[in-house]
Amino acid sequence: MKKYLSLGIAFLGIGLLSAQSDQEKAASTVQENTIKSHIYFLADDLLEGRAAGTRGNKIAASYLANQLRSYGATPIPGTDTYYQTFDLVETAPPKNLKLSLNGTDFPLNAAFKMPAIDKSGEAIYLGYGSEKDFEGKALEGKVVVVLGGSSPNQDPGQMFRSSREKMERVKSSGAVGLVELVGFEQGMWTRIKHYLGSQTEVQEPGSIAEDESEMFHVWLNTNNNSGFENGKTISYAVKSDGQTKKIKSTQNVVGVIEGSDPKLKNEYVIYSAHYDHVGIGEPNAEGDSIYNGARDNAIGTTAVLSMAENLGKYPTKRSALFILFTAEEKGLLGSAYYADHPVIPLNQMSYCFNTDGGGYNDTSLATIIGLERTSAQALIEKGASTFGLKAIGDPAPEQGLFDRSDNVSFAQKGIPAPTYSTGFHSFDDEIFKYYHQASDEADSLDYDYLLKFYQGYVYTGRLIANTSDKLFWNAGDKYEDAGKALYGMK
């Protein structure tokens, strides 16, 4: 009799679990102490800022893999590992770099590309270096000098993008170097030098290819153009011992939880975030040189772990693919590598629910970059509002944020892929107080707010994974055609 009574209680328990709503399931597994334990560990000084290829990054990866294992996620299909390992080539800055224009030295410099070099010659000043500025100019063997960006008062992200375009024009013109004149306050310049001082790219199997070119590319931090006239020739001199390169190994962390529906389990929702940060940098006023990255992106990493814990207990109809990316701070390298080397075919990915951010300044919001771009908008808004947050779209479209996080590596392949971020309505002092700063510590976070944020994220993820609708780009989106090609849509 006791045996049958026990079986009856067990079946009743299963029935109660299955009767729970997605909202109740989301709320039941997201606990403040668990959130804190993840963030405090990932943002601990022990991990030394989690820079890709470092010991601290590998400690973080081990922690994440074991958390996925504990939640019941299985390793990469066909393997017994949660690590997708690949190599990076890291370029270290020159120890010595001297550059002068018209006899004036510019000591505040940072190199994108700098071979060992000692030469001088003619340069030409071309304003902002637009296509029109380049037209009709005889540039063979000369150095091109331009203003950074494409117009006044642009942010570093915009300037980096235009910088790549200018370098392509320089290469095709036969010029031998590009010098860009920028003007940043000291704090921002320090961060830019730190970024440029550790340039990194993915190294496919094989040795480092030696670049024999003497072409160079430098930013000079100056508040003026020294009176140079557009289209006029000036002189330059450059001397440097050149950049050095070394190979480092790093890893994405990947796990899978199978869906519950016999048909829909062949489709996957990607839950992703990058777990790396920028490592050790310039010390702040308090002497702290470890950039802990609590906001960027221990918060996002913890969102993925929260989703894994929930789905381990309450699987959804669609399967889940958890990807924690390395080397986002090096230029989205981890997500780009995964998108080019997927462990499950990309056309089985129905959605990518990425999370990333540099901070928050409004704890009534969840800011979703790309909210209005996919057919999941209503689900995302419902998920956030159920736990007291208002979902808003990109508050600063001019910043190009959609294409500056790991979601874009999947969007480019055609997979609908917004980024779910903590609430911000603008880039203000509250954001920059912590963004890529040593002050971004775990004890500076509002955990009452984060509890609601994670509950909304997990609930939204469940809604996306359980909907019977096919989720896709909204008509006219720039990635719609890529999506149609990926999924074989007419």
Summary of the structure (lengths in Angstrom):
residues: 490
radius of gyration: 24.7
end to end distance: 61.2
largest distance: 98.8
contacts: 1682
relative contact order: 0.15
helix: 38%
strand: 23%
